[in-house]
């Protein structure tokens, strides 16, 4: 397919106009702003609480919770990449983004998406070692190993989106290109171009397969081994304890891949454009808002530590007032 003619030039500096949700009337912009603001504050508060609790509570200084604070940091960064601009769009009608800002947002959104998938794999490996090779756990999951696993997940995710970003930056756009989305998503940027979109669409699909299905396969493989080991435990109490150590992570994995499925179905199904956009927005918000809830409600250690920390902070505040 030949590229259509653009008013701008390839490699130039167009300005991107974020359409937002096309059929949403302006009268609903303010309610939508408050909904997204509430979600964003819940994400920041919940994940920051987990971060602080794990750092200051000695009982949580274990590999499992080291990876958890990586996940919480990712959720904060992931949403901060997109939500503030969405809030500005719905509150002030700030639709415009520069060429470099849009590409940076796309790059960070993809990087943090990849990082989350890889961190979930590392967490699954941690549970595999803890349950299937408990005697070797202290030797295998040393602080140095944990740091290497986490940094590998971050570094790989920072490198993977670079080819897609470089290729997208070389496409041709109008001087003012309309992005039918609430933020600069890769597919929305490609669709806004008047170049041949086939190579970029294929590249995006390949990257999505690598960062979605390969990590999922590794997670499922880990849990297949875990299930086999747990079923070999004779004690019902032992099996229950083993499953309970995995339940929070399994719920997080389920939430993450459910949000991906929602975004994929919204894109592939023959639905109005608004549904495609909202499917992707749900993917950007759903996991970060549910992760802290899952770990505070399902994980007894985290729940007890948060209760302890908040109680100490309350007592310290009361003591300061008494002085």
JOGI-V165791 format. One record per backbone hydrogen bond with DSSP energy under -0.5 kcal/mol. NH is the residue of the N-H (numbers start at 0). CO is the residue of the C=O. E is the energy in kcal/mol with one decimal. If there is no record, write none. Layout:
BEGIN
nh: {NH,NH}
co: {CO,CO}
e: {E,E}
END
This chain:
BEGIN
nh: {3,10,11,14,15,16,17,17,18,18,19,19,21,23,24,27,28,31,32,33,34,35,36,37,38,39,40,41,42,43,44,45,46,47,48,49,50,51,52,53,54,55,56,57,59,60,61,64,65,66,67,68,69,70,71,72,73,74,75,76,77,78,79,80,81,81,82,85,86,87,88,89,90,91,92,92,93,94,96,98,101,102,103,104,105,106,107,108,109,110,111,112,113,114,115,116,117,118,119,120,121,122,123,124,125,126,127,128,129,130,131,132,132,135,136,136,139,140,141,145,146,147,148,149,150,151,152,153,154,155,156,157,158,159,160,161,162,164,165,166,167,168,169,169,170,176,178,178,179,180,184,188,189,190,191,192,192,193,194,196,200,201,202,203,204,205,206,207,208,209,210,211,212,213,214,215,216,217,218,219,220,221,222,223,224,225,226,227,228,229,230,231,231,232,238,239,240,241,242,243,244,245,245,246,247,249,250,251,252,253,254,255,256,257,258,259,260,261,262,263,264,265,266,267,268,270,274,275,276,277,278,279,280,281,282,283,284,284,285,286,288,289,290,291,292,293,294,295,296,297,298,299,302,303,304,305,306,307,308,309,310,311,312,313,314,315,316,317,318,319,320,321,322}
co: {193,170,8,174,96,176,15,94,16,178,178,180,19,20,22,24,25,27,28,29,30,31,32,33,34,35,36,37,38,39,40,41,42,43,44,45,46,47,48,49,50,51,52,55,56,57,59,61,61,62,63,64,65,66,67,68,69,70,71,72,73,74,75,76,77,78,78,81,82,83,84,85,86,87,87,88,87,92,15,13,97,98,99,100,101,102,103,104,105,106,107,108,109,110,111,112,113,114,115,116,117,118,119,120,121,122,123,124,125,126,127,127,128,132,132,133,135,136,139,141,142,143,144,145,146,147,148,149,150,151,152,153,154,155,156,158,159,160,161,162,163,164,165,166,167,14,16,176,177,178,182,184,185,186,187,188,189,171,171,194,196,197,198,199,200,201,202,203,204,205,206,207,208,208,209,211,212,213,214,215,216,217,218,219,220,221,222,223,224,225,226,227,228,229,234,235,236,237,238,239,240,241,242,242,243,245,246,247,248,249,250,251,252,253,254,255,256,257,258,259,260,261,262,263,264,268,271,271,272,273,274,275,276,277,278,279,280,281,281,282,284,285,286,287,288,289,290,291,292,293,294,297,298,299,300,301,302,303,304,305,306,307,308,309,310,311,312,313,314,315,316,317,318}
e: {-1.4,-1.0,-1.9,-3.0,-2.9,-3.2,-0.6,-3.6,-0.7,-3.0,-0.6,-2.3,-0.7,-2.0,-0.5,-1.9,-1.4,-2.1,-2.4,-2.2,-2.0,-2.6,-2.6,-2.3,-2.2,-2.6,-2.5,-2.3,-2.4,-2.6,-2.8,-2.7,-2.2,-2.1,-2.2,-1.7,-2.3,-2.7,-2.4,-2.5,-2.0,-2.3,-1.7,-0.7,-1.8,-1.8,-2.3,-0.6,-1.9,-2.1,-1.1,-1.9,-1.2,-2.0,-2.4,-2.4,-2.2,-2.2,-1.9,-2.4,-3.3,-1.9,-2.0,-1.4,-0.6,-0.8,-3.0,-1.7,-2.8,-2.2,-2.2,-2.2,-2.1,-2.2,-0.5,-1.1,-1.4,-1.5,-2.5,-0.6,-2.4,-2.0,-2.3,-2.4,-2.3,-2.6,-2.7,-2.4,-2.3,-2.7,-2.8,-1.6,-2.4,-2.7,-2.1,-1.7,-2.2,-2.7,-2.1,-1.3,-2.2,-2.4,-1.8,-2.3,-2.2,-2.0,-2.2,-2.6,-2.3,-2.0,-3.0,-0.6,-1.5,-0.9,-0.6,-0.8,-2.5,-2.9,-0.8,-2.8,-2.4,-2.1,-2.7,-2.6,-2.6,-2.1,-1.9,-2.2,-3.0,-2.6,-1.6,-1.8,-1.5,-2.3,-0.8,-1.3,-0.5,-2.3,-2.8,-2.5,-2.3,-2.3,-0.9,-0.6,-1.4,-2.2,-3.2,-0.5,-0.6,-2.2,-1.8,-2.3,-2.5,-2.5,-1.1,-0.6,-1.2,-2.2,-0.5,-0.5,-2.6,-2.3,-2.4,-2.7,-2.1,-2.4,-2.5,-2.3,-2.1,-2.1,-2.6,-1.2,-1.3,-1.3,-0.6,-1.6,-2.5,-2.1,-2.5,-2.7,-2.2,-2.2,-2.3,-1.7,-1.7,-2.2,-2.7,-2.0,-2.2,-2.8,-2.4,-0.6,-0.6,-1.6,-2.1,-2.6,-2.4,-2.2,-2.6,-2.2,-1.4,-0.6,-1.1,-1.2,-0.6,-2.6,-2.2,-2.2,-2.7,-2.6,-2.5,-2.7,-2.5,-1.8,-2.2,-1.7,-2.1,-2.4,-2.2,-2.6,-2.9,-2.5,-1.5,-2.9,-2.8,-2.2,-1.1,-1.1,-2.3,-2.7,-2.1,-1.5,-2.3,-2.6,-1.6,-1.7,-1.1,-0.5,-3.4,-0.6,-1.7,-1.6,-2.5,-0.6,-0.5,-2.8,-2.2,-2.0,-2.1,-2.7,-0.8,-0.7,-2.5,-2.6,-2.3,-2.7,-2.2,-2.3,-2.8,-2.8,-2.0,-2.4,-2.5,-2.2,-2.7,-2.5,-2.3,-2.4,-2.5,-2.1,-1.8,-2.1,-1.6}
END
